[in-house]
Amino acid sequence: MGRGAAGGAGLRSLGPLSSPACEAKPARRTGGAGRCAPTRLLRRAQAGAAHIDRLPLADLGLDTLPFNGGATTADLLWAGLPLLTVRGRSFAARTSASLLLAAGLPELVAEDDRAFVDTAVTLARDPFALTGLRQHLDAGRFLRPLFDGERFTRHLERAYEMMAARARAGLAPDHIDVPADPPRTAPFHGP
């Protein structure tokens, strides 16, 4: 969802498809703002840094089912763009929910399709709520576990140590539970 004109909730998609019909017919554009009418979504593929750089132009990302965004979700959150998802039943349908929880945004994980639509509409009509979500992402970018490579590395090393200890003790492989580090109180250094 993209930033709408003042006083209105316009929609703009940043997805991979294009809308040549809208681009070819300027009369379908609205209010001189250079955007198509909300019924026509402009989407144009971008690569690498250009893709990440344009993400803040949108107000809210809407996830897909049954396969969630995964790396795309991480890109959106890193860029400070809130994303709304539905908690799915399979691994591929729960990826974005896990990333949102690690970013400290459980309110963006809908339990069903109806809650997804209701939340999307509510957020589209409330720019202050969207601003608050962006501020939450910005404030936690270097504190929350989602992008904390140092924390991830410590947990992975601890898992290896626990597996090696089991092997040295002659125990068969089994599930292990790696204790989580306490929450950070100071920012980590970026990726």
Residue pairs with C-beta under 8 A, 6 or more apart in sequence:
1 11
1 12
1 13
1 58
1 59
1 60
1 61
1 62
1 120
1 124
2 10
2 11
2 12
2 13
2 14
2 35
2 57
2 58
2 59
3 10
3 12
3 57
3 58
3 59
4 10
4 11
4 38
4 59
5 30
5 31
5 33
5 35
9 124
9 125
10 30
10 33
10 35
10 38
11 38
11 41
11 124
12 35
12 41
12 42
12 57
12 58
13 41
13 42
13 43
14 43
14 54
14 55
14 57
14 58
15 41
15 43
16 43
16 45
17 43
18 42
18 43
18 44
18 45
19 36
19 40
19 41
19 42
19 43
21 28
21 40
22 28
22 29
22 36
22 37
22 40
22 42
23 42
28 36
28 37
28 40
29 35
29 36
29 37
30 36
30 37
30 38
35 42
36 42
46 54
51 75
52 75
52 78
52 79
55 61
55 75
55 76
55 79
55 80
55 81
56 79
56 80
56 81
58 81
59 123
59 124
59 127
59 130
60 81
60 82
60 83
60 84
60 120
60 123
60 124
60 130
61 69
61 73
61 76
61 81
61 82
61 83
61 84
62 83
62 84
62 120
63 69
63 73
63 83
63 84
63 85
63 86
63 96
65 86
65 88
65 93
66 88
66 90
66 92
66 93
67 92
67 93
68 85
68 88
68 92
68 93
68 94
68 95
68 96
68 97
69 76
69 83
69 85
69 95
69 96
70 92
70 95
70 96
73 83
73 85
73 95
73 96
73 99
73 100
74 99
74 146
76 82
76 83
77 83
77 99
77 100
77 103
77 137
77 146
78 141
78 147
80 134
80 137
80 138
80 141
81 134
81 137
82 105
82 108
82 123
82 130
82 133
82 134
82 137
83 96
83 100
83 108
84 108
84 110
84 116
84 119
84 120
84 123
85 96
85 97
85 100
85 108
85 109
85 110
85 116
86 93
86 109
86 110
86 111
86 112
86 113
86 115
86 116
87 93
87 94
87 97
87 109
87 110
87 111
88 94
88 97
96 109
97 109
99 146
100 106
100 108
100 109
101 109
102 144
102 145
102 146
103 137
103 140
103 144
103 146
104 136
104 140
104 144
105 133
105 136
105 137
107 119
108 119
108 133
110 116
110 119
122 129
123 129
123 130
123 133
141 147
142 148
142 187
142 188
142 189
142 190
143 183
143 184
143 186
143 187
143 188
144 184
145 151
145 152
147 190
147 191
148 184
148 188
149 188
149 191
150 188
150 189
151 181
151 184
151 188
154 181
155 178
155 180
155 181
158 178
158 179
159 176
159 178
162 176
162 178
163 173
163 176
166 172
166 173
166 174
166 176
